[in-house]
Structures are given as C-alpha cells and as structure tokens.
Amino acid sequence: MQSSNGHSNISSSNPSGLSAELWSGDAASDAAFLAARADQLAQEARYIKYHGYRVGDLRLLARYGVASQLSEMLPIFRLPGVPAGFKGLVNLHGNVIPVFDLTNWLGGNWKGVAHDLARKPMLLVLGTGSESVAVIVDGLPVRKRFLPDTEIEAGHESALQAFAIKAYSEVEEGEQQLWIELDERRLFARAAAS
C-alpha cells in the first residue's frame, strides 16, 4: 500500500500496521499482543448492543441502527381527535415525524408510568426516512450491552407485554432493573390506532 508521497504506509518490519508506540519489534510479544487484541474483539462481538432509554420507570432498549437521532424537545404540532399516545408531529430537519408519548398511552394500562420530571425530556427518533417515529424519553439514552445468554423472561403484566421482544436484568443503582427491547413498529402502530 502506498501513500500519496510514494512511500509504503506499512513497513516490512511492522506488517500489522500498528502505530509505532504499540509495535515493539519483538515478534513474540507483538504476536501475543495481536492475539490478545483479536480475542478482545471476538469477546466484544458476542454482545448485543443497544441504546437504553427511559420513559418514567420503564427501561427500554433500541438496537443500534434503530435509534437514529436524539433531539431536544421541539414544538409539537397537535392534531385533533388523535389517540392519547400520539402527541402530534414535529419538523425535524425538514422531515415531518410523528411523536408518541408512551406515558399517555400506558397511563390507563399500567400504573406508575409517568415522566421523570428530574430528567430532561428529549425526542428519540427510531427508524429512518418515512419509517421514522419519535418517542418522548426522560434524559439521555445510555449505551447498553448484554450477552445473548443473559436474556430473561419479561415477566410483567402490562400493556407492553405483547410488544416485548427480549428482556435483560442488571443491577443498577443497587437494585435489580429490567430492560426491555420492544417491537417498535407494532407498538407505535397500536398506539396510533388506540
């Protein structure tokens, strides 16, 4: 491989392409480093990665690639006669996106679902293009990752039960917390129709 100045980017004494500070020149230690790094990457690839977001006491998960944008709250253009969970429309970068508030939709179906007023409300956009919807979330999403063998039964009776794809449990703030991955398309189609 040659750079624009005609010199090779990878020297024959450094075939890995590692930066000079990582490349020791000792074949055994360099091979051990590369093997350890390959193992680290293989371990990382085992995890299922999510954006974790909160709606009141609910801890919900969106896979990377499903959650496409985060925005501060924008003016919501309300429409008359729409279901409680459908808040209206926002203009996000010239795109008109429907906004859902799960607390309004779930409020009658599951006690205790209310926005956490201590956290800043945000709009989390799920999907892309004409498939985009925004959901009002409490605070910033966080990175979450779980091993596939740590999946548990969601085990709760709520309006979300029918939309739960997977659930994971972890200790957070000294307590066992349930994180739920939802089938967002089905959920928001039902919320819009309710």
C-alpha positions in Angstrom: 0.0 0.0 0.0 1.4 3.4 -0.9 0.7 6.8 0.4 0.4 9.9 -1.8 4.2 10.6 -1.4 5.1 7.2 -2.8 6.2 5.6 0.4 4.7 2.5 1.9 2.3 3.0 4.8 3.2 -0.3 6.3 6.8 -1.1 6.8 8.2 -4.6 6.4 9.3 -4.5 10.0 5.7 -3.6 11.1 3.4 -5.7 9.0 0.5 -5.3 11.4 0.1 -1.6 10.6 0.1 -0.8 14.3 1.3 2.6 15.4 4.9 2.8 16.4 4.2 3.0 20.1 2.3 -0.3 20.0 4.7 -2.1 17.8 7.7 -3.4 19.8 9.6 -5.1 17.1 9.8 -8.3 19.2 7.9 -10.9 17.2 6.8 -13.0 20.2 5.4 -10.0 22.2 3.9 -8.5 19.0 2.2 -11.8 18.2 0.9 -12.1 21.8 -0.5 -8.5 21.6 -2.2 -9.2 18.3 -3.7 -12.5 19.7 -5.0 -10.7 22.8 -6.5 -7.9 20.7 -8.2 -10.4 18.4 -9.6 -12.2 21.5 -10.8 -8.9 22.9 -12.6 -8.1 19.6 -14.2 -11.6 19.5 -15.5 -11.2 23.0 -16.9 -7.7 22.2 -18.7 -9.1 19.1 -20.6 -11.5 21.3 -22.6 -8.7 23.0 -25.9 -7.4 21.7 -25.6 -3.6 21.8 -28.5 -1.2 22.5 -29.4 2.3 23.2 -31.1 2.2 26.6 -33.8 4.9 27.2 -36.2 5.6 30.0 -39.8 6.5 30.0 -40.8 7.1 33.6 -39.9 3.9 35.4 -39.7 1.9 32.2 -36.2 1.0 30.9 -36.5 0.3 27.2 -33.9 -0.8 24.6 -33.5 0.0 20.9 -30.8 -1.8 19.0 -28.1 0.2 17.4 -29.3 1.3 14.0 -32.9 1.5 15.1 -32.4 4.6 17.2 -31.2 7.1 14.6 -31.3 10.6 16.3 -31.7 12.4 19.6 -33.2 15.9 19.7 -34.1 18.4 22.4 -37.8 18.8 22.6 -39.2 20.6 19.6 -42.6 22.3 19.2 -45.2 19.5 18.7 -48.0 20.3 16.3 -51.0 18.6 17.8 -53.8 17.1 15.7 -57.4 17.0 16.8 -59.1 13.6 17.5 -55.9 11.5 17.7 -55.3 8.7 20.3 -53.8 9.7 23.6 -50.4 8.2 22.9 -50.0 10.1 19.7 -48.8 13.6 20.7 -48.6 15.1 17.2 -46.0 15.9 14.6 -42.6 17.6 14.7 -40.5 19.1 12.0 -37.0 17.6 12.3 -34.6 18.9 9.7 -37.4 19.4 7.2 -38.9 16.0 7.9 -42.4 15.6 9.5 -42.2 12.9 12.1 -45.0 11.5 14.3 -44.3 11.8 18.1 -45.5 9.3 20.6 -45.7 9.6 24.4 -45.8 6.2 26.0 -46.8 7.6 29.4 -50.1 8.9 27.9 -50.8 5.6 26.1 -49.8 3.4 29.0 -51.2 5.6 31.8 -54.5 3.8 31.8 -53.0 0.4 31.3 -50.1 0.3 33.7 -49.9 2.2 37.0 -46.9 4.3 37.7 -45.9 5.2 34.2 -45.2 8.9 34.3 -42.4 11.0 33.1 -39.5 11.5 35.5 -39.6 15.3 36.0 -36.0 15.3 37.3 -34.7 14.2 33.8 -34.8 16.4 30.8 -37.4 15.3 28.2 -35.9 14.5 24.8 -37.1 13.2 21.5 -35.5 9.9 20.5 -36.1 9.1 16.8 -36.5 5.5 15.9 -36.2 4.3 12.4 -35.1 6.3 9.3 -36.8 8.1 6.4 -40.5 7.6 6.1 -40.4 4.9 8.7 -39.3 7.3 11.5 -41.2 8.0 14.7 -40.1 9.9 17.7 -40.7 8.9 21.3 -40.5 11.3 24.3 -37.9 9.9 26.6 -36.6 11.0 30.0 -33.0 12.1 29.8 -30.2 11.0 27.5 -30.1 7.4 26.3 -27.3 5.3 27.6 -25.2 2.5 25.9 -26.2 -0.9 27.0 -24.8 -4.3 26.1 -25.9 -7.8 27.1 -24.7 -11.2 26.3 -27.3 -13.4 24.5 -27.3 -16.0 27.3 -28.4 -13.3 29.9 -31.8 -12.9 28.3 -34.7 -13.4 30.8 -38.5 -13.6 30.6 -40.0 -10.2 30.7 -42.4 -11.5 33.4 -44.6 -8.4 33.9 -48.3 -7.9 33.2 -48.5 -4.7 31.3 -49.6 -3.1 28.0 -46.1 -3.7 26.8 -46.1 -7.5 27.2 -47.4 -8.0 23.7 -44.6 -5.9 22.3 -41.6 -7.2 24.3 -39.1 -9.0 22.1 -36.4 -9.6 24.7 -35.7 -8.6 28.3 -32.5 -8.4 30.3 -31.9 -7.8 34.0 -29.0 -6.0 35.5 -28.1 -4.4 38.9 -28.3 -0.6 38.6 -28.2 1.8 41.5 -28.1 -1.1 43.9 -31.3 -2.6 42.6 -32.2 -5.3 40.0 -33.6 -3.5 36.9 -35.4 -4.9 33.9 -34.5 -3.6 30.5 -37.0 -4.5 27.7 -36.4 -4.5 23.9 -39.7 -3.7 22.1 -41.0 -4.3 18.7 -41.3 -0.6 18.0 -43.2 -0.9 14.7 -46.0 -2.9 16.2 -46.1 -0.8 19.4 -46.4 2.6 17.6 -48.9 1.2 15.1 -51.1 0.1 18.0 -50.6 3.3 19.9 -51.6 5.3 16.8 -54.7 3.2 16.4 -55.8 3.2 20.1 
